[in-house]
Amino acid sequence: MSRLPEKLTDPSQRQRLVADAAQVLSEEVASKGGLSGFAIKAGYKLVQGVKPGFVEEAIDALLDDFVAALEPLVAKAQAAQQPIAGSLSAEAGSVADALLAITDRRARGAQRAALRGAYDKLRPTAKRHVEEAAPRLARLLEKHA
């Protein structure tokens, strides 16, 4: 069994994974409702407006760190012979903590003030939203792993 980072960061598969991840992100944003959903959609629109393909570039730039952060959770599921999707969904809090640690670090170093500001506005509710996205993310990883 190959390790997750090797499978998900393989150059021959990477572009497909990035494209699928961008689609999952768009679906997750579109599913949000209420006032927080409005804020998320506005922030996402701002990010998309930075330049064409920015979302895909951001996913590609974060991919290696995200995969490394999720590797222990995936390895745990594989060792227990559990489906990745079910296991990561059940550990949504751990998934959110692992991914947000990376985005927090990156946001602190962001060059564009508008992006940093949008992140800072959305960050207080981010853990809940990432936890809600865990099932979609888990299915994406299962598909590509």
LOVO-670527 format. One record per residue: x, y, z of N, C-alpha, C in turn; residue number from 1. Coordinates in Angstrom, 3 decimals. Atoms other than C-alpha are relative to their C-alpha. Layout:
<sites>
[site [X,Y,Z],[X,Y,Z],[X,Y,Z],NUM],
...
</sites>
This chain:
<sites>
[site [0.855,-1.173,0.000],[0.000,0.000,0.000],[0.900,1.236,0.000],1],
[site [-0.780,-1.231,0.068],[1.496,3.358,-1.037],[-0.437,0.969,1.073],2],
[site [0.333,-1.038,-0.955],[1.651,6.197,1.392],[-0.799,1.090,-0.707],3],
[site [0.881,-1.033,0.545],[-0.876,8.977,0.895],[0.762,1.107,-0.724],4],
[site [-0.689,-1.079,0.711],[1.634,11.728,0.053],[0.519,-0.412,-1.369],5],
[site [-0.522,0.460,1.282],[3.184,9.640,-2.706],[-1.102,-0.097,-1.041],6],
[site [1.110,0.143,0.932],[-0.178,8.918,-4.274],[-0.598,1.351,-0.397],7],
[site [0.716,-1.238,0.269],[-1.721,12.364,-3.962],[0.861,1.102,-0.591],8],
[site [-0.860,-1.040,0.555],[1.297,14.386,-4.973],[0.761,-0.481,-1.237],9],
[site [-0.595,0.517,1.225],[2.316,12.224,-7.925],[-0.281,0.995,-1.122],10],
[site [0.207,-1.015,1.047],[2.871,14.705,-10.778],[-1.010,-0.404,-1.075],11],
[site [0.942,0.431,1.036],[0.832,12.577,-13.183],[-1.455,0.083,0.470],12],
[site [1.353,-0.049,-0.557],[-2.203,12.771,-10.853],[-0.361,1.368,0.589],13],
[site [0.177,-1.226,-0.766],[-1.745,16.187,-9.260],[-1.025,0.951,-0.612],14],
[site [0.918,-0.957,0.635],[-3.597,18.350,-11.793],[-1.456,-0.445,0.121],15],
[site [1.360,0.517,-0.139],[-6.646,16.096,-11.662],[-0.495,0.180,1.435],16],
[site [0.352,-0.184,-1.403],[-6.618,16.186,-7.857],[-0.284,1.470,0.303],17],
[site [0.203,-1.433,-0.224],[-6.269,19.991,-7.825],[-1.334,0.444,-0.600],18],
[site [1.272,-0.357,0.647],[-9.168,20.349,-10.284],[-1.185,-0.545,0.798],19],
[site [1.081,0.588,-0.793],[-11.339,17.976,-8.238],[-0.152,0.723,1.339],20],
[site [0.048,-0.725,-1.275],[-10.420,19.796,-5.018],[-0.646,1.380,-0.178],21],
[site [0.625,-1.297,0.274],[-11.395,23.143,-6.573],[-1.508,-0.171,-0.172],22],
[site [1.429,0.276,0.167],[-14.744,21.618,-7.548],[-0.655,-0.269,1.350],23],
[site [0.521,0.294,-1.339],[-15.272,20.268,-4.015],[-0.126,1.295,0.803],24],
[site [0.047,-1.280,-0.711],[-14.448,23.704,-2.592],[-1.169,0.851,-0.490],25],
[site [1.123,-0.771,0.557],[-16.920,25.404,-4.942],[-1.343,-0.562,0.454],26],
[site [1.242,0.636,-0.459],[-19.631,22.893,-4.003],[-0.248,0.297,1.474],27],
[site [0.135,-0.265,-1.433],[-18.967,23.400,-0.314],[-0.421,1.445,0.238],28],
[site [0.365,-1.421,-0.136],[-19.135,27.193,-0.642],[-1.449,0.207,-0.432],29],
[site [1.365,-0.159,0.516],[-22.328,26.973,-2.702],[-1.043,-0.563,0.960],30],
[site [0.961,0.629,-0.908],[-23.958,24.796,-0.032],[-0.268,0.821,1.253],31],
[site [0.131,-0.796,-1.225],[-23.575,27.444,2.676],[-1.197,0.938,-0.096],32],
[site [1.156,-0.881,-0.054],[-26.631,29.395,3.735],[0.096,0.966,1.165],33],
[site [0.067,-0.954,-1.102],[-27.568,32.190,6.100],[1.032,1.100,-0.123],34],
[site [-0.946,-1.111,-0.011],[-25.445,35.141,7.079],[1.436,-0.465,-0.130],35],
[site [-1.377,0.485,0.122],[-22.282,33.113,7.525],[0.258,-0.515,-1.413],36],
[site [-0.129,0.449,1.383],[-22.907,31.547,4.123],[0.212,1.161,-0.956],37],
[site [-0.183,-1.200,0.820],[-23.216,34.998,2.608],[1.436,0.501,0.110],38],
[site [-1.374,-0.463,-0.218],[-19.865,35.993,4.151],[1.009,-0.919,-0.681],39],
[site [-0.903,0.964,0.637],[-18.206,32.815,2.923],[-0.033,0.164,-1.512],40],
[site [0.125,-0.167,1.450],[-19.550,33.280,-0.586],[0.664,1.293,-0.466],41],
[site [-0.638,-1.274,0.356],[-18.403,36.917,-0.619],[1.517,-0.128,0.067],42],
[site [-1.443,0.201,-0.133],[-14.944,35.937,0.612],[0.546,-0.860,-1.130],43],
[site [-0.430,0.883,1.085],[-14.710,33.170,-1.966],[0.012,0.750,-1.329],44],
[site [0.051,-0.794,1.228],[-15.752,35.547,-4.726],[1.199,0.952,-0.060],45],
[site [-1.170,-0.877,-0.063],[-13.032,37.963,-3.583],[1.258,-0.771,-0.381],46],
[site [-1.171,0.818,0.289],[-10.447,35.191,-3.692],[0.036,-0.381,-1.474],47],
[site [0.049,0.366,1.417],[-11.599,34.073,-7.132],[0.338,1.186,-0.898],48],
[site [-0.231,-1.194,0.802],[-11.355,37.666,-8.360],[1.433,0.494,0.015],49],
[site [-1.392,-0.433,-0.062],[-7.694,38.032,-7.422],[0.648,-0.147,-1.368],50],
[site [-0.455,0.244,1.373],[-6.769,36.484,-10.768],[-0.561,-1.344,-0.446],51],
[site [0.510,1.285,0.479],[-8.032,33.682,-12.982],[0.923,-1.145,0.435],52],
[site [-0.754,1.174,-0.420],[-6.972,30.309,-11.631],[0.623,0.111,1.385],53],
[site [-0.614,-0.194,-1.321],[-6.034,31.692,-8.206],[-0.377,-1.116,0.968],54],
[site [0.440,1.058,-0.922],[-8.101,29.085,-6.338],[0.800,-1.274,-0.257],55],
[site [-0.756,1.200,0.334],[-6.405,26.234,-8.183],[1.469,0.150,0.394],56],
[site [-1.388,-0.237,-0.405],[-2.983,27.819,-7.601],[0.150,-0.122,1.511],57],
[site [-0.053,0.079,-1.463],[-3.738,28.149,-3.886],[-0.100,-1.447,0.466],58],
[site [0.138,1.413,-0.357],[-4.877,24.524,-3.669],[1.302,-0.729,-0.291],59],
[site [-1.251,0.647,0.376],[-1.750,23.403,-5.500],[1.115,0.365,0.988],60],
[site [-1.033,-0.450,-0.941],[0.444,25.477,-3.148],[-0.173,-0.613,1.382],61],
[site [0.283,0.568,-1.316],[-1.239,24.015,-0.058],[-0.013,-1.531,0.009],62],
[site [0.233,1.437,0.114],[-1.560,20.455,-1.326],[0.999,-0.848,0.781],63],
[site [-0.996,0.836,-0.676],[1.711,19.024,-0.034],[-0.153,0.072,1.518],64],
[site [0.181,-0.151,-1.450],[1.170,20.461,3.457],[-1.284,-0.672,0.472],65],
[site [1.269,0.625,-0.379],[-2.469,19.327,3.544],[0.118,-1.529,0.010],66],
[site [-0.144,1.457,0.088],[-1.592,15.812,2.435],[0.839,-0.521,1.165],67],
[site [-0.855,0.426,-1.119],[1.189,15.549,5.021],[-0.765,0.069,1.325],68],
[site [0.771,-0.147,-1.237],[-1.178,16.787,7.741],[-1.066,-1.076,0.147],69],
[site [1.064,1.007,-0.042],[-3.864,14.260,6.819],[0.527,-1.435,-0.016],70],
[site [-0.587,1.338,0.096],[-1.477,11.308,6.357],[-0.205,-0.834,1.259],71],
[site [0.200,0.845,-1.188],[-1.643,10.162,10.020],[-1.446,-0.476,0.173],72],
[site [1.406,0.386,-0.122],[-5.454,10.153,9.965],[-0.366,-1.065,-1.026],73],
[site [0.263,0.993,1.048],[-5.551,8.231,6.693],[0.690,-1.314,0.340],74],
[site [-0.730,1.219,-0.382],[-2.898,5.779,7.903],[-0.736,-0.749,1.106],75],
[site [0.774,0.612,-1.090],[-4.978,5.167,11.030],[-1.207,-0.750,-0.556],76],
[site [1.164,0.655,0.625],[-8.037,4.371,8.900],[0.435,-1.242,-0.764],77],
[site [-0.471,1.140,0.777],[-6.035,2.104,6.607],[0.452,-1.141,0.914],78],
[site [-0.460,1.034,-0.933],[-4.458,0.267,9.556],[-1.181,-0.741,0.624],79],
[site [1.206,0.614,-0.564],[-7.931,-0.368,10.950],[-0.887,-0.599,-1.091],80],
[site [0.737,0.481,1.171],[-9.087,-1.382,7.453],[-1.395,0.628,-0.081],81],
[site [1.242,-0.758,0.094],[-11.761,1.309,7.549],[0.048,0.869,-1.254],82],
[site [0.022,-0.909,1.154],[-12.883,3.374,4.567],[0.508,1.386,0.422],83],
[site [-0.548,-1.321,-0.302],[-11.023,6.691,4.445],[-1.122,1.005,0.223],84],
[site [1.084,-0.984,-0.090],[-14.238,8.650,3.900],[-0.707,-0.074,1.346],85],
[site [0.699,0.137,-1.279],[-15.976,7.262,6.957],[0.871,0.392,1.179],86],
[site [-0.913,-0.304,-1.096],[-12.944,7.575,9.180],[0.268,1.501,0.117],87],
[site [-0.264,-1.440,-0.056],[-12.120,11.175,8.240],[-1.260,0.786,0.355],88],
[site [1.253,-0.661,-0.380],[-15.766,12.169,8.537],[-0.210,-0.102,1.505],89],
[site [0.157,0.204,-1.439],[-15.818,10.706,12.039],[1.010,0.834,0.800],90],
[site [-1.042,-0.791,-0.667],[-12.648,12.652,12.887],[0.048,1.418,-0.562],91],
[site [0.082,-1.317,0.637],[-13.839,15.937,11.397],[0.719,1.082,0.802],92],
[site [-0.684,-0.990,-0.830],[-12.497,17.958,14.338],[1.508,-0.044,-0.182],93],
[site [-1.442,0.158,0.212],[-8.998,16.552,13.887],[0.399,0.441,-1.405],94],
[site [-0.250,-0.445,1.373],[-9.188,17.134,10.139],[0.045,1.527,-0.045],95],
[site [0.067,-1.462,0.003],[-10.193,20.761,10.703],[1.215,0.603,0.696],96],
[site [-1.165,-0.527,-0.721],[-7.446,21.364,13.266],[1.268,-0.112,-0.839],97],
[site [-1.207,0.224,0.802],[-4.789,19.892,10.971],[0.075,0.976,-1.176],98],
[site [-0.002,-0.874,1.177],[-5.829,21.923,7.927],[0.062,1.469,0.381],99],
[site [0.006,-1.404,-0.396],[-6.473,25.180,9.752],[1.344,0.446,0.570],100],
[site [-1.347,-0.355,-0.463],[-3.037,25.093,11.378],[0.853,0.450,-1.189],101],
[site [-0.756,-0.352,1.209],[-1.621,25.247,7.855],[-0.483,1.327,-0.573],102],
[site [0.502,-1.247,0.590],[-3.921,27.977,6.557],[0.248,1.193,0.920],103],
[site [-0.317,-1.088,-0.929],[-3.392,30.057,9.714],[1.434,0.485,-0.222],104],
[site [-1.402,-0.340,0.218],[0.359,29.942,9.174],[0.187,0.727,-1.333],105],
[site [-0.121,-0.635,1.316],[0.004,30.818,5.490],[-0.629,1.383,-0.013],106],
[site [0.688,-1.294,-0.013],[-2.458,33.649,6.164],[0.849,1.062,0.691],107],
[site [-0.864,-0.961,-0.687],[-0.048,35.280,8.593],[1.081,0.546,-0.927],108],
[site [-1.055,-0.428,0.925],[2.512,35.462,5.785],[-0.509,0.504,-1.334],109],
[site [0.568,-0.422,1.290],[0.119,36.516,3.010],[0.443,1.417,-0.363],110],
[site [-0.438,-1.302,0.500],[1.346,39.433,0.895],[-1.168,0.929,-0.287],111],
[site [1.166,-0.813,0.364],[-2.106,40.617,-0.183],[-0.855,0.278,1.228],112],
[site [0.761,-0.407,-1.186],[-3.833,42.569,2.583],[-1.472,-0.391,-0.121],113],
[site [1.412,0.343,0.189],[-7.289,41.911,1.071],[-0.251,-1.471,0.314],114],
[site [0.158,1.434,-0.290],[-6.791,38.154,1.263],[0.157,-0.270,1.487],115],
[site [-0.213,0.162,-1.435],[-5.439,38.358,4.796],[-1.225,0.481,0.773],116],
[site [1.190,-0.546,-0.655],[-8.414,40.518,5.794],[-1.205,-0.909,-0.142],117],
[site [1.114,0.921,0.223],[-10.933,38.138,4.229],[0.164,-1.247,0.869],118],
[site [-0.261,1.181,-0.829],[-9.302,35.198,6.004],[-0.292,0.303,1.467],119],
[site [0.201,-0.372,-1.405],[-9.306,37.013,9.337],[-1.485,0.128,0.351],120],
[site [1.439,-0.139,-0.250],[-13.033,37.767,9.000],[-0.699,-1.357,0.068],121],
[site [0.643,1.315,0.059],[-13.911,34.174,8.211],[0.560,-0.997,1.019],122],
[site [-0.681,0.965,-0.865],[-11.501,32.476,10.618],[-0.780,-0.391,1.259],123],
[site [0.689,0.410,-1.233],[-13.692,32.595,13.777],[-0.984,-1.168,-0.172],124],
[site [0.945,1.102,0.226],[-16.190,30.168,12.207],[0.587,-1.100,-0.884],125],
[site [-0.619,0.917,0.957],[-13.712,28.270,10.051],[-0.022,-1.453,0.454],126],
[site [-0.067,1.393,-0.438],[-13.407,25.174,12.222],[-1.324,-0.716,-0.254],127],
[site [1.310,0.618,0.232],[-17.133,24.505,12.060],[-0.194,-0.294,-1.489],128],
[site [0.194,0.186,1.437],[-17.135,24.965,8.287],[0.906,-1.095,-0.567],129],
[site [-0.892,1.064,0.467],[-14.123,22.734,7.734],[-0.520,-1.356,0.487],130],
[site [0.587,1.250,-0.492],[-15.726,20.075,9.936],[-1.176,-0.426,-0.877],131],
[site [1.134,0.311,0.873],[-18.863,20.305,7.789],[0.467,-0.470,-1.375],132],
[site [-0.536,0.378,1.313],[-16.698,19.934,4.672],[0.732,-1.338,0.044],133],
[site [-0.791,1.230,-0.137],[-14.894,16.846,6.041],[-0.541,-1.168,-0.831],134],
[site [0.463,1.123,0.826],[-17.212,14.312,4.333],[0.339,0.161,-1.489],135],
[site [-0.357,-0.221,1.409],[-16.682,15.896,0.897],[1.501,-0.170,-0.207],136],
[site [-1.453,0.122,0.085],[-12.961,16.168,1.504],[0.417,-1.463,0.104],137],
[site [-0.325,1.416,-0.178],[-12.824,12.565,2.693],[-0.306,-0.805,-1.256],138],
[site [0.334,0.700,1.256],[-14.590,11.341,-0.455],[1.016,0.333,-1.087],139],
[site [-1.025,-0.403,0.975],[-12.095,13.332,-2.550],[1.287,-0.787,0.229],140],
[site [-1.223,0.737,-0.304],[-9.149,11.733,-0.758],[-0.155,-1.485,-0.323],141],
[site [0.233,1.416,0.278],[-10.684,8.282,-1.021],[0.052,-0.270,-1.516],142],
[site [-0.001,0.136,1.460],[-11.209,8.787,-4.758],[1.413,-0.010,-0.559],143],
[site [-1.350,-0.137,0.544],[-7.599,9.775,-5.331],[1.042,-0.863,0.686],144],
[site [-0.977,0.826,-0.721],[-5.894,7.588,-2.739],[-0.130,-1.453,-0.417],145],
</sites>
